[in-house]
Amino acid sequence: MTLVDMIRVNINSRELTGQAGDTILTIALANGIEIPNLCYDNRLKIYGACGVCVVEVDGIPKLLRACSTTAVDGMIIRTETERTLAARKVAFELLASDHRGDCRPPCVTACPAHTDCQGYVGLIANGQYEEAIKLTKDVIALPASIGRICPHPCETECRRQNVDSPVAIAELKRFLGDIDISNGTYVPELKPQSGKKVAIIGAGPAGISCAYFLARYGHQVVIYENQPYAGGMLRYGIPEYRLPKEILDAEINTLTKMGVEIKYNVKLGEDISLVYLKKIYDAVFVAIGAWESSSMGCEGQDMEGVLGGIEFLGKVTNSEPLYMGNNVIVVGGGNTAMDVARTAVRLGAEHVQVIYRRTKDEMPAEKIEILEAEEEGVEFTFLVAPVEIIGDGTRAKAVRCQKMALGEPDASGRRSPKPIPGEEVTFEADLILSAIGQQVNARSIKELDVAKRGNINVNPNTFETNMAGVFAGGEAATGPKIAIAAIAQGNNAAKVIDSYLNGQIIPVSEPSYITQTDLTEQDFAHIAKQDRQHGFVVEEQKRKLSFSAISETFTEESALKEAAKCLECGCHDYFECKLINYFGKYNINTKAIVGEVHKREEAQTHPFIVRNPDKCILCGQCIRACEERLGVTAIGLEKRGFDSKVITEFNLPLEESSCISCGQCIDVCPTGACMEKAAVPKQVPVEFDNVNSVCNYCGVGCNIILQSKGNLVFKSLPDRTKDEGVLCVNGRFGIGFVNDPNKLKSSLVRRKDSTLEVSLEEALTLTTKNLQLIQGQYGNDSVGILASPRFTNEEAFILKKVAAKLGTTFLGTMAEKDISGTESVLGYNASTNSYDELFSTDLIISVGNIAEDNPVMGVKIKTAAQKKAKLVSISNGTTRMAEYADVSLKLDNNLDFIKSLVKALFDGGHVNQANVEKNAVNLTNLSDYVKDAPASEDATKLAKMYGEAKKAIFVIDDNIVSADAIKLLADIAVITGKIGKPHSGIILMRSNCNSQGFIDMGVKVPGMQIIEQINAGKIKAALIVGEDPAGTDPTLAESLKKLDFVVTLDLFETATTAISNIVIPLGTFAESAGTFTRSDRKIQTINPAIQPVNQNTVFSTLAKLGQYLDIKIETIKQATLMLSSEVPEYSGLYLPQSPDAAIYTPNSRSNPCGYQVLCTDGYNKEDKKAVICIPEGNKMFVDKQVFDTIQKKFHVYLTENGLK
């Protein structure tokens, strides 16, 4: 930026600089000032649709859109004012008013703790139990316990019941919890110690949860518990047969592992006081629970023989003496009443009767609890309410009840019971247990403000009491709730206390989500019904005789089946959605504006892309990215105003349109209107681990971000920080093979008609012995090695060492189709220039189908052409490059046009013979070769364009352009002097991600030459790595069958592995580390995103093979050091470099970053002169063949799904 171009603006009282032409938004974002935006992308033209980026500018009365307002020198701008915030809020509320869907699924929003049910259920469905446990324990410290006893409001709201029955979410949580216990319980990562101490009163669900999270936040926690053991109501209010104490203890033990101390038999108000605790702790959290049973409110309830349900269960847990008698009456209809009744059965009561004032349909207890109680012999009497306890002077003997009838529904939705005048009934009883509710009694805590009902008064958003630094939550504050609600209170209280300890209290609030409330069974009619899975339940006659667990946890098979039933209601883009983030930041009421809401069905037939027009905010980014970035018009807008909608061209299914499945629409979409189907069986929104790597398909070498969770890779995204932020269908969606369950799992040895599974070590031993036997019997060059160039330089280097040990020069790849045209002329089988130079050259000539075979290079060329360069497209058919080229030429499959072009260059005076002869030989031969070339107007025009251009670059599709044609094109660059300097030369686009690296490592013999040697009987054995020649061409299969011995290392069973004597499984690039060398000779690093399933990466497998041949390379670092000393062009590779350094080959110790431009000091020939070559054949193009196993597999998948 020059001083002339620089402008100064003031944003939010900060003096900032920008460049003339910058918008307010670009300057703000560049300086870390956030302005909300939903339709802006710095790679696209300004659109200004969403209206949320408004700002105030001094001197201008109206609000301005920051994204479309050009900044002017001296501007004073304010981004956060009452007017801007109000305008943004209205804009967001309008967007919410017609945004249909579920930000989070009903199961998550129904759970008081907002446990990510969809997340862990989906992870279970994908077999990712460890990750599911981590996700569950991100909210719940006691999943095995809660999974057993929770009344699961999540299941009540589960939409699967519109199909058949709710997903068994609680049972799946129990399944995970039991796995966690069997593995020793997962302990989450703890932050560094803060030096702060917190006291917690009560070791029930709320106290345990608060302690769990405060310990995670790095604080020292001590729990004071009144009882002799921890667990609160989970221990003393839940019977053993529902929640075994060993399960509870195992989970509570996690707190001990986290450094939490629990002090037992200490009661607040008697043994310690809040005043005392305040002196030694930085904060106190009171979570004492609801330990008193509610009063029945009838005469005689205080006499002997009447006991509260909670007190009864506590006595049973503590093995205290109880007089049961034969007849037990239980008053109440909730889960506690069922626990009390069933416990009485197990204690030997002959007759247990539950009396309830409503009918069975109104009972709040879970249906399964009622059913199991009935099975165990518990009797139920409905529509009766106790009015008097009758005694004999010493203890209760009966209960007199009023008969009831149901009236109108009350606030709970249940019909209210009304007394029937004059109708009563009396039940004899030896023990009467009242289980009609519980209450808190915090009145003994004198320092705190206590409500009439006995609970502590708190601020509901901060948990603050009237005493500074003392907080309260769980049932102590809310009164009786289910355990998961107490856990939620503990979680949220921990967040607030953590903020308090860090200096400023941050209140908690319920998130604002968009939800669908009008779905009916008809919306789910297309989903097949499936039976709900059930764990084994002990038969009633056995279970009522003991307190042993009455049911078993799901088997793995049942868990997988049940988890697979999840309907995936919640938005899969939740963690990436900009809109929901803004809703939270600006505290948007999503229901503030009520009106018509669209409901539009979109058939989801595309294998990778999901489109939901009802989540679209009409930002236009998908349309603009498709057209402006890719030059494709697959989508556009239909209609105007409220009914506007993004549609595909001619309303075709997306896969039948001109869409090239690059995923750009997904990348730019700020909501869930355009999403991808992740490369996993069950689609599940989770937060990912991101790893930077490089695409393993073609030679463009696109930088990618692999998004993984556990041992699965979900997505591959373009890395916008390093490239154009674009991928093709291969790089974006071609990662399914990484997670494919059909990958080879073990080594195979085939003998006659049998196939044996053997260890890797056995397979490698047999491989080396057989290959050495062949070498010993037939001599050197009797073994051929074929390897796909999708492997790293380090892996290729090991193959080079293996070839040397086996005495063979036949080390190559089927991807190398012929002797290099550029090597014949220039001495280099490589590009002479870098991609970056395309943006500074005057003319680009694209030869072949670059836009189709190397789509992202097509984007680079298009961008360069839009900025400066003229563009010529030369191809053998229809190509997208032609759509934005200045000149487009479609050639027949011969060299006539190129010969005419050479002749026109001579005739037009664009060849300086004297200069050429200083730097090259055979110029006269070339002149003679083209003298009879046919006249061509197009060739003459192109010769003029190329000859007059000061700088020009050929970009050649090495997939389909013949070696003879490449020779002529290299000749052209030499004779016109447009090579050996920046911005002029040749870029060869390779077919594989490391084609150039393989050439540099010496893995470069054309595969067909090796096949010829096999057919001639000279090669007797083959080592094939990652290629499937037999599956590409049947004649190649016949050639391989002639060999005495074939060993194949690959990811899948293929036609080639089928005829191999030994098959060894390989890993994927997602598990690998090392380097690729892309088509312009830039060396790039790949990093592992996941761990290999069988503990062996590609490198470790090849290194082990090498070790059996006495090649002493064990680590990638060793391989790098060795290749940098043995491969001259990579001699600087071992030197430490900045992570952002661009490294090219050739490099050296004196120039570790290497050379972007080749031939600057002459050509790579002995005399430094180019050798102008005359083609031996006359073909311009060759057929493209794919031999790489991964490419073949994905191309078949694309074809089967009708994709381009």
RADARA-V568567 format. One record per backbone hydrogen bond with DSSP energy under -1.0 kcal/mol. CO is the residue of the C=O (numbers start at 0). NH is the residue of the N-H. E is the energy in kcal/mol with one decimal. If there is no record, write none. Layout:
CO|NH|E ; CO|NH|E
This chain:
1|5|-1.3 ; 4|19|-2.7 ; 6|17|-2.4 ; 7|73|-3.9 ; 8|15|-3.4 ; 9|76|-3.8 ; 10|13|-1.4 ; 13|10|-2.4 ; 15|8|-2.6 ; 17|6|-2.4 ; 18|21|-2.7 ; 21|70|-2.7 ; 22|26|-1.9 ; 23|27|-2.4 ; 24|28|-3.0 ; 25|29|-2.0 ; 27|32|-2.8 ; 28|31|-1.6 ; 40|43|-2.4 ; 52|65|-1.6 ; 54|63|-2.4 ; 55|77|-2.7 ; 56|59|-2.2 ; 63|54|-2.5 ; 65|24|-2.1 ; 68|23|-2.2 ; 71|74|-2.2 ; 74|9|-3.0 ; 75|57|-2.5 ; 76|11|-2.6 ; 77|55|-2.7 ; 80|84|-2.8 ; 81|85|-2.2 ; 82|86|-2.5 ; 83|87|-2.6 ; 84|88|-2.3 ; 85|89|-2.1 ; 86|90|-2.3 ; 87|91|-2.9 ; 88|92|-2.5 ; 89|93|-2.5 ; 90|94|-2.1 ; 91|95|-2.5 ; 92|96|-1.6 ; 95|98|-1.5 ; 101|570|-2.1 ; 104|108|-2.0 ; 105|109|-2.2 ; 106|110|-1.2 ; 110|113|-1.9 ; 114|116|-2.5 ; 115|119|-2.4 ; 116|120|-2.7 ; 117|121|-2.1 ; 118|122|-2.2 ; 119|123|-2.0 ; 120|124|-2.2 ; 121|125|-1.4 ; 122|127|-3.1 ; 123|126|-2.2 ; 126|128|-1.1 ; 127|131|-2.1 ; 128|132|-2.6 ; 129|133|-2.1 ; 130|134|-2.4 ; 131|135|-2.5 ; 132|136|-2.8 ; 135|138|-1.8 ; 135|139|-2.9 ; 141|145|-2.8 ; 142|146|-2.6 ; 144|148|-1.4 ; 145|149|-2.5 ; 151|155|-1.2 ; 152|156|-1.4 ; 157|160|-1.3 ; 158|161|-2.1 ; 159|162|-2.1 ; 159|163|-2.6 ; 166|168|-2.6 ; 167|171|-1.9 ; 168|172|-2.1 ; 169|173|-2.4 ; 170|174|-2.3 ; 171|175|-2.1 ; 172|176|-2.8 ; 173|177|-2.6 ; 174|178|-1.7 ; 175|179|-2.6 ; 176|180|-2.3 ; 177|181|-2.4 ; 178|182|-1.6 ; 179|184|-3.5 ; 180|183|-1.5 ; 195|219|-2.9 ; 196|281|-2.4 ; 196|282|-1.1 ; 197|221|-2.3 ; 198|284|-2.7 ; 199|223|-3.3 ; 200|286|-2.8 ; 202|230|-2.6 ; 203|207|-3.2 ; 204|208|-2.2 ; 205|209|-2.5 ; 206|210|-2.5 ; 207|211|-2.6 ; 208|212|-2.1 ; 209|213|-2.6 ; 210|214|-2.4 ; 211|215|-1.5 ; 212|216|-1.9 ; 213|218|-2.4 ; 214|217|-1.4 ; 215|190|-2.6 ; 217|193|-3.1 ; 219|197|-2.7 ; 220|260|-2.1 ; 221|199|-2.6 ; 222|262|-3.5 ; 223|201|-2.8 ; 224|265|-2.5 ; 226|264|-1.7 ; 230|233|-1.9 ; 231|234|-1.4 ; 231|235|-2.8 ; 232|236|-1.8 ; 238|241|-1.2 ; 238|242|-2.3 ; 240|549|-1.5 ; 243|247|-1.7 ; 244|248|-3.1 ; 245|249|-1.9 ; 246|250|-1.8 ; 247|251|-2.6 ; 248|252|-2.0 ; 250|253|-1.3 ; 251|254|-1.6 ; 252|256|-1.8 ; 253|257|-1.4 ; 254|259|-2.6 ; 255|258|-1.6 ; 260|222|-3.3 ; 262|224|-3.2 ; 266|269|-1.5 ; 266|270|-2.8 ; 266|271|-1.4 ; 271|268|-3.2 ; 272|276|-2.3 ; 273|277|-2.7 ; 276|280|-1.9 ; 282|198|-2.3 ; 283|470|-3.4 ; 284|200|-3.1 ; 285|472|-2.1 ; 291|438|-2.6 ; 297|300|-1.3 ; 298|388|-3.3 ; 299|302|-1.5 ; 302|305|-1.2 ; 303|395|-3.5 ; 304|431|-2.9 ; 306|433|-2.5 ; 307|311|-2.5 ; 308|312|-2.4 ; 309|313|-2.3 ; 310|314|-2.4 ; 311|315|-2.1 ; 312|316|-2.3 ; 313|317|-2.3 ; 314|319|-2.9 ; 315|318|-1.2 ; 325|350|-2.7 ; 326|429|-2.9 ; 326|430|-1.5 ; 327|352|-2.8 ; 328|432|-3.3 ; 329|354|-2.8 ; 330|434|-3.0 ; 332|364|-2.0 ; 333|337|-1.8 ; 334|338|-2.6 ; 335|339|-2.7 ; 336|340|-2.5 ; 337|341|-2.6 ; 338|342|-2.0 ; 339|343|-2.3 ; 340|344|-1.9 ; 341|345|-1.7 ; 342|346|-1.4 ; 343|348|-2.0 ; 344|347|-1.5 ; 350|327|-3.0 ; 351|378|-2.7 ; 352|329|-3.1 ; 353|380|-2.9 ; 354|331|-2.2 ; 355|383|-1.6 ; 357|382|-1.9 ; 359|362|-1.3 ; 365|369|-1.9 ; 366|370|-2.7 ; 367|371|-2.6 ; 368|372|-2.0 ; 369|373|-2.4 ; 370|374|-2.5 ; 371|375|-1.5 ; 372|377|-2.3 ; 373|376|-1.7 ; 378|353|-3.4 ; 380|355|-2.2 ; 382|403|-2.8 ; 384|401|-3.3 ; 386|298|-1.1 ; 387|399|-3.2 ; 389|396|-3.6 ; 389|397|-2.0 ; 394|391|-1.9 ; 396|428|-3.2 ; 397|389|-2.7 ; 398|426|-2.5 ; 399|386|-3.2 ; 399|387|-1.6 ; 400|424|-2.3 ; 401|384|-2.1 ; 402|419|-2.6 ; 404|417|-4.1 ; 407|415|-3.1 ; 409|412|-1.9 ; 413|409|-3.5 ; 415|406|-4.6 ; 417|404|-2.8 ; 419|422|-2.1 ; 422|402|-2.5 ; 424|400|-3.5 ; 426|398|-2.4 ; 430|328|-2.6 ; 431|306|-2.7 ; 432|330|-3.0 ; 433|308|-3.6 ; 436|293|-3.0 ; 438|291|-2.0 ; 441|444|-1.8 ; 443|445|-1.4 ; 444|447|-1.5 ; 448|456|-2.5 ; 450|453|-1.9 ; 453|441|-2.1 ; 454|450|-3.3 ; 458|462|-3.1 ; 460|507|-2.7 ; 462|471|-2.1 ; 463|458|-1.9 ; 466|469|-2.2 ; 468|283|-2.3 ; 469|464|-2.0 ; 470|285|-3.1 ; 473|476|-1.6 ; 473|477|-2.6 ; 474|478|-1.9 ; 475|455|-3.4 ; 481|485|-1.5 ; 482|486|-2.4 ; 483|487|-2.1 ; 484|488|-2.1 ; 485|489|-2.4 ; 486|490|-2.7 ; 487|491|-2.7 ; 488|492|-2.7 ; 489|493|-2.1 ; 490|494|-1.6 ; 491|495|-2.2 ; 492|496|-3.1 ; 493|497|-2.5 ; 494|498|-2.1 ; 495|499|-2.5 ; 496|500|-2.7 ; 497|501|-1.2 ; 498|503|-2.1 ; 499|502|-1.5 ; 513|102|-2.5 ; 519|522|-1.3 ; 520|523|-1.5 ; 521|524|-1.2 ; 523|526|-1.8 ; 535|551|-2.6 ; 538|541|-1.1 ; 538|542|-2.4 ; 539|543|-1.8 ; 541|544|-1.4 ; 542|545|-1.2 ; 549|537|-3.1 ; 554|558|-2.6 ; 555|559|-2.6 ; 556|560|-2.1 ; 557|561|-2.7 ; 558|562|-2.8 ; 559|563|-1.8 ; 561|564|-1.2 ; 562|565|-1.6 ; 570|573|-1.4 ; 572|575|-1.5 ; 572|576|-1.7 ; 577|581|-2.1 ; 578|582|-2.3 ; 579|583|-1.9 ; 580|584|-2.4 ; 581|585|-2.8 ; 582|587|-2.6 ; 588|591|-1.9 ; 602|604|-1.3 ; 607|676|-2.7 ; 609|674|-3.0 ; 611|614|-1.9 ; 612|615|-1.1 ; 613|99|-2.7 ; 619|623|-2.3 ; 620|624|-2.9 ; 621|625|-2.1 ; 622|626|-2.1 ; 623|627|-3.3 ; 624|628|-1.5 ; 624|629|-1.2 ; 625|631|-2.6 ; 626|630|-1.0 ; 633|648|-2.2 ; 635|646|-3.2 ; 637|644|-1.8 ; 640|643|-1.9 ; 644|637|-2.8 ; 646|635|-2.6 ; 647|650|-2.4 ; 648|651|-1.9 ; 652|655|-2.3 ; 653|656|-1.2 ; 662|666|-2.1 ; 663|667|-2.0 ; 664|668|-1.1 ; 669|577|-2.2 ; 669|578|-1.1 ; 672|611|-3.0 ; 674|609|-3.4 ; 677|679|-1.4 ; 688|707|-2.6 ; 690|705|-2.9 ; 692|703|-2.3 ; 696|992|-1.6 ; 698|1078|-2.7 ; 701|694|-2.7 ; 702|718|-2.1 ; 703|692|-2.8 ; 704|716|-2.5 ; 705|690|-1.9 ; 706|713|-2.6 ; 706|714|-1.6 ; 707|688|-3.0 ; 708|711|-1.6 ; 711|708|-2.3 ; 713|678|-2.6 ; 714|706|-2.8 ; 716|704|-2.7 ; 717|719|-1.1 ; 718|721|-1.6 ; 718|722|-2.0 ; 727|731|-2.5 ; 728|732|-2.2 ; 729|733|-1.9 ; 734|737|-1.7 ; 739|742|-1.4 ; 746|757|-2.2 ; 747|1062|-2.6 ; 748|755|-2.9 ; 750|753|-2.6 ; 753|750|-2.7 ; 755|748|-2.5 ; 758|762|-2.4 ; 759|763|-2.7 ; 760|764|-2.3 ; 761|765|-2.5 ; 762|766|-2.3 ; 763|767|-2.6 ; 764|768|-2.3 ; 765|769|-2.3 ; 766|770|-2.6 ; 767|771|-2.6 ; 768|772|-1.9 ; 769|773|-2.3 ; 770|774|-2.4 ; 771|775|-2.8 ; 772|776|-2.1 ; 773|777|-2.9 ; 774|778|-2.3 ; 781|1019|-3.1 ; 781|1020|-1.6 ; 783|1022|-2.6 ; 784|811|-2.8 ; 785|1024|-3.1 ; 787|790|-1.1 ; 788|993|-2.1 ; 791|795|-2.5 ; 792|796|-2.4 ; 793|797|-1.5 ; 794|798|-1.8 ; 795|799|-2.1 ; 796|800|-1.9 ; 797|801|-2.6 ; 798|802|-2.7 ; 799|803|-1.9 ; 800|804|-2.2 ; 801|805|-1.8 ; 802|807|-2.4 ; 803|806|-1.1 ; 806|780|-2.2 ; 808|810|-1.9 ; 809|784|-2.9 ; 810|1003|-1.0 ; 810|1004|-2.0 ; 811|786|-2.0 ; 812|815|-1.1 ; 812|1006|-1.9 ; 815|1006|-1.1 ; 819|823|-1.4 ; 820|824|-1.4 ; 821|825|-3.7 ; 824|1170|-2.3 ; 825|1163|-2.0 ; 827|829|-1.1 ; 831|1157|-2.4 ; 834|837|-2.3 ; 835|838|-1.2 ; 836|839|-1.7 ; 841|869|-2.9 ; 842|952|-2.5 ; 843|871|-2.7 ; 844|954|-2.8 ; 845|873|-3.3 ; 846|956|-2.9 ; 848|852|-3.3 ; 849|853|-2.5 ; 853|856|-1.1 ; 853|857|-1.5 ; 854|858|-1.6 ; 855|859|-2.2 ; 856|860|-2.7 ; 857|861|-2.4 ; 858|862|-2.7 ; 859|863|-2.5 ; 860|864|-2.5 ; 861|865|-1.9 ; 862|866|-1.4 ; 863|867|-2.8 ; 863|868|-1.5 ; 869|843|-2.6 ; 870|885|-2.0 ; 870|886|-1.8 ; 871|845|-3.2 ; 872|888|-3.6 ; 873|847|-3.4 ; 874|890|-3.1 ; 878|881|-1.3 ; 879|882|-1.6 ; 880|883|-1.0 ; 886|872|-3.0 ; 888|874|-2.4 ; 891|893|-2.1 ; 894|898|-2.7 ; 895|899|-2.6 ; 896|900|-2.5 ; 897|901|-2.4 ; 898|902|-2.6 ; 899|903|-2.6 ; 900|904|-1.8 ; 901|905|-2.1 ; 902|906|-3.2 ; 903|907|-2.3 ; 904|909|-2.4 ; 905|908|-1.4 ; 910|912|-1.1 ; 911|915|-2.7 ; 912|916|-2.5 ; 915|918|-1.0 ; 915|919|-1.6 ; 918|1169|-2.8 ; 920|1171|-2.2 ; 921|925|-1.5 ; 922|926|-2.3 ; 923|927|-2.6 ; 924|928|-2.1 ; 925|929|-1.7 ; 929|932|-2.1 ; 935|939|-2.3 ; 936|940|-2.4 ; 937|941|-2.5 ; 938|942|-2.6 ; 939|943|-1.9 ; 940|944|-2.3 ; 941|945|-3.1 ; 942|946|-2.9 ; 943|947|-2.2 ; 944|948|-1.2 ; 950|842|-1.1 ; 951|984|-1.9 ; 952|844|-2.5 ; 953|986|-3.1 ; 954|846|-2.9 ; 955|957|-1.3 ; 955|988|-3.2 ; 956|959|-1.1 ; 956|960|-2.4 ; 959|1181|-3.0 ; 961|965|-2.2 ; 962|966|-2.1 ; 963|967|-1.9 ; 964|968|-2.3 ; 965|969|-2.6 ; 966|970|-2.6 ; 967|971|-2.3 ; 968|972|-2.0 ; 969|973|-2.1 ; 970|974|-2.8 ; 971|975|-1.6 ; 972|977|-1.5 ; 973|976|-1.1 ; 980|983|-1.6 ; 984|953|-2.5 ; 985|831|-2.6 ; 985|832|-1.2 ; 986|955|-2.9 ; 988|957|-1.7 ; 989|698|-1.8 ; 991|994|-1.4 ; 993|997|-2.5 ; 994|998|-2.0 ; 995|999|-2.4 ; 996|1000|-2.2 ; 997|1002|-2.8 ; 998|1001|-1.0 ; 1001|1003|-1.4 ; 1004|812|-1.6 ; 1005|1008|-1.3 ; 1005|1009|-1.2 ; 1006|1010|-2.1 ; 1007|1011|-2.2 ; 1008|1012|-1.7 ; 1009|1013|-1.8 ; 1010|1014|-2.7 ; 1011|1015|-1.8 ; 1012|1017|-2.1 ; 1012|1018|-1.5 ; 1013|1016|-1.5 ; 1019|1043|-2.5 ; 1019|1044|-1.3 ; 1020|783|-2.8 ; 1021|1046|-2.4 ; 1022|785|-2.4 ; 1023|1048|-2.9 ; 1024|787|-2.8 ; 1025|1188|-2.0 ; 1028|1032|-2.1 ; 1032|1035|-1.1 ; 1032|1036|-1.3 ; 1033|1037|-1.8 ; 1034|1038|-1.6 ; 1035|1039|-2.4 ; 1036|1040|-1.7 ; 1038|1041|-1.3 ; 1039|1042|-1.4 ; 1044|1021|-2.0 ; 1045|1060|-2.3 ; 1045|1061|-1.6 ; 1046|1023|-2.8 ; 1047|1063|-2.5 ; 1048|1025|-2.6 ; 1049|1065|-1.7 ; 1050|743|-3.1 ; 1053|1057|-1.9 ; 1056|1059|-1.5 ; 1060|749|-3.0 ; 1061|1047|-2.5 ; 1062|747|-2.8 ; 1063|1049|-1.9 ; 1067|1070|-1.5 ; 1068|1071|-1.1 ; 1069|1088|-3.2 ; 1069|1089|-1.7 ; 1073|1085|-2.5 ; 1074|792|-2.7 ; 1075|1083|-3.3 ; 1077|1080|-2.3 ; 1080|1144|-2.1 ; 1081|1077|-2.6 ; 1083|1075|-2.6 ; 1085|1073|-1.4 ; 1091|1094|-1.0 ; 1096|1100|-2.1 ; 1097|1101|-2.5 ; 1098|1102|-2.9 ; 1099|1103|-2.0 ; 1100|1104|-2.0 ; 1101|1105|-2.5 ; 1102|1106|-2.1 ; 1103|1107|-1.6 ; 1105|1108|-1.1 ; 1105|1110|-2.9 ; 1106|1109|-1.6 ; 1110|1112|-1.7 ; 1114|1118|-2.0 ; 1115|1119|-2.7 ; 1116|1120|-2.3 ; 1117|1121|-2.4 ; 1118|1122|-2.9 ; 1119|1123|-2.1 ; 1121|1125|-1.6 ; 1122|1126|-2.9 ; 1126|1129|-2.4 ; 1127|1130|-1.6 ; 1128|1146|-2.6 ; 1129|1132|-1.8 ; 1131|1134|-1.1 ; 1137|1140|-2.0 ; 1142|1082|-3.3 ; 1145|1154|-1.5 ; 1150|1147|-1.7 ; 1150|1153|-1.7 ; 1152|1143|-2.8 ; 1162|1164|-2.3 ; 1164|1167|-1.4 ; 1167|1162|-2.0 ; 1169|920|-2.1 ; 1179|961|-2.1 ; 1186|1027|-2.7 ; 1187|1191|-2.7 ; 1188|1192|-2.3 ; 1189|1193|-2.4 ; 1190|1194|-2.6 ; 1191|1195|-2.2 ; 1192|1196|-1.8 ; 1193|1197|-2.6 ; 1194|1198|-2.3 ; 1195|1199|-2.7 ; 1196|1200|-1.5 ; 1197|1202|-2.8 ; 1198|1201|-1.6
